Amino acid sequence: MCGKRQHAVAEPGRLLGHGPSGEPAAPETARSGVLGREELHYLNAAPVHEIAHRWISRYDRARVRALADLKLALERTPMDAPTFVYTAYIRTTPQKLWQALTEPAFTRRYWATEFITDWSAGSPMTWDNHGVLISDPEQVVLEAEPYTRLSHTWHAITPELSNRFGWDEELLPRLSGEARSKVTFTIEETAQVVKLTVVHDGFEPGSSLAEMVGHGWPNVVSSLKSLLETGEPLPADA
């Protein structure tokens, strides 16, 4: 990379190429009869982060980092980091919704699932999923803030569960070999309804489980909403 430096001094107004009255300026060297001397200098390109450190003020660096993170997130394809997000607005209270997410009397009706746990952060969880008991050391409660936020890891994939749902022989090892994902429920009270946001993430790129839960969660949440608003869950085949 090379740069040029011209040893000639021009008046400030003429640096833009115009004379004092606005007419095009004649080169200083041409009027003076002196030839300009030109030197070539080889410049070492500084690393980008050094340039940023030198020229971006400390007050703007956070904004620049945020923009860079946003650009990266927008350029990612869904296959980079599959995440399922689903939002529902339910005519209920945060307390009632919390009960519906944690108490077997509710979860059995809209999900055919029961959780055996004390719902304390770090506590183990045993799943009774459609009559199949699933215990695993990695099944734990991650967060439990009553009426506000609940998060836990997903259940293990077992041969018994595969038999219950009739999965083919290729799907079971593929699902059981995936990294452990997690689900988070966020409860927000608004003027007349409660907003429930379900985020299921932690999947690997190309996850088969991510595709499956993407079809399953809308049914589960819709049935939960129906139960709280009408007293009855959706039909099992809905």
N, C-alpha and C positions, 0 to 999 in steps of 0.2 A: 504494500500500500504506500503510495508516495503522495506528498503534498507540494505545492508550489508556493514560494514566497517572493513577492515583487518588491524590490527595494526602491520605492517611489512614494513620495508623500503627497497626498491630495487633500484639498480642503474638505471638511466634513460634509458640506453640501454636495460635493461632487462624487462622493463615494457611490451614490445611487445612479451616476451617469448623466447628471445635468449640471449646467452652469448656474451661476447665481441668479440669473433671470429666468431660468427654466429651459433654456435652449440646450440641445445636446452638447456635452462637454467634449472638448478636444483633449486627447491624451496629454498629460503633463510632459511626458518625455518627448513627444513630438514637437511641442512648442519650444521646449528648451534646447532641442537639438542634442539631447543626451540620450544615449541608448540605455534602456533599462537592463539591469542585471538579473538574471533568473537563476535560482538555485533549486535543486531537487533534494528533498529530505525524506528519508525512509522512516515512516512512523510505525511504531509498534502498537497494534490495536489492543487496548486494555480490555480485560474481561468485562462482560456486561455488568456483573454485580459490582465491580469497582466503579464503573461509570455511574451506576445507580446510586452508589454510596456517596459519590462526589457531587452529583448534580441534583439529586432528589432530596428535598429537605426532610428532616426527621418527622415533620408533621404530615407529609404526604406519603411516606412509605407505606403506612397501613392501608391507605386507599389504593395504592398501586398493587400491593399484595392481594387485596380483596378483589380487584379487577382481574388479576391474573388467575386467582382461584375460580372466579366466575367463568372466565373464558375456558378454563380447563373443564369445568363441570358441564358447560354447554356443549363442548366439543365431544364429550364422551358419548358413545353409543350405549344403548341399554345393555348390550352384551358385556360391557366393561365391568359393571358392578350392578347386577340386578337388584332392584329394590321395589317392593310392593307397597303402595300407599293407598289407603281407602278412607274416605271421610263420610260420616253419616250424621244427620241431624235428627235427634230423637226427642219426642215430647215426654220427658221424664225429669228426674233430679239426679245430680251427681251421686248422691248416696244410693239411689236405686240402681243406677247403672253400675256402680262399683259392686253391689251385691250380685248383679247379673253376670259380671265378669269373674267372680270368685266363688260364689256359693253353688254347690252341686244341685240344689233344688232348681236353679235357673239353668246352669250350663248343660245339664242332662236334657232339658227340654228343647233348646234351640241348637245344640251342638252334638248331642249324644256323647258328651265327654264330661269327665269328672276329674278334678285335681285334688290330690291328697297332699296337702302342704299346710304350713301355718302362715304362709304369705308374709314371711319376714325376709328381708334382703339377705341373700346367701343361703337360705334354706333349700333343701332338696325338694324335688317334686316327683310324685308318681302320677302318671297319666292312666286313667281308665278310658281308653279311646274306643268307643263302640264295643265295649265288653272285653277289650284286650288290655291287660295291665302292662305298662311299660315303665321300668325303673332303670335309671342310668345315672352315674355320678355327675355327668355334665348337665343333667336336667335340674336347673336351679333358678330361684327367684333372683333377678338382678336388681330391680327397684320396686318398691311398694310404698307409694304415698297415697293413702286413702283418699278417694274422691277426686284425685288429680292425675296420677300417673302410675302405670303398672307395666313392668317389663320382665320377661323371663326367656330362657333359652327354649328352643324347640325340642320336641321329643326325639328319641332315638328311632331309627328305622329297623324294625325287627322282622324275622321270618313270620312270626305270628300275625303281625300287622299286614304283611304281604298276603298271607293266606286269607285274612279277613276281607281284603278288598280285591283279591284275585289279580294281583299284579303279575306280569310275566317274569320269566326267569332272568331276563336281562335288566329289568328295571330295578329289582331289589339291590343287587350289588352296586349299581350306579348311584342309587339314593343313599345307601348306607356308607358309601365312600366319600360323600360330600362333607364339607366343613359344617360345624354346628351353626345354625342360624338362630336369630332371636326375633321376638315380636314385642312391640311396645304399644301400649294403649294410652292415649292422652285424652283426658276429659276436661272440657272447657264449658263453663256455664255461660250462656248468653241470655238475652232478654226473656225469651219464652221457651227456648229449647236448650238441649245439651248437645254440644258438638263432640263427637267421638272420632278420633283419628287413629287408624291402625297402620303401623309401619312394620313391615316384616323385611329384615335385611340380614346382611352377613353371608350372602350367597356367593358362590364361586361363579366366575364367568361361564356362561353356558349351562347353568344349573337346571337340572330337570325338576328339582323340588320347587324352584322359584316359579316355574311355569304351572305346576300343579296348584300351589297356594294362590296363584293369581286367579285361578278359576274357583277355588274353594272359599276364599274370604268373603267375596260379595254375597254368597249364599248364607254364610254364617252370620254376618253382620245384619243382613236384611231380616233374617229370622229373629235375631235378637231384638231388633227394632220393633218388629211385629209383636213379639211377646210383651215388651214393655208398654206398647201403645194400645194393644187390643186385648192382652191377656192370653193370646194364643200365638205359638210360633208358626212359621210357614209350614205347609205340608212337606213331608220328607222328600218327596219327589219333585218339589218346586224348582 
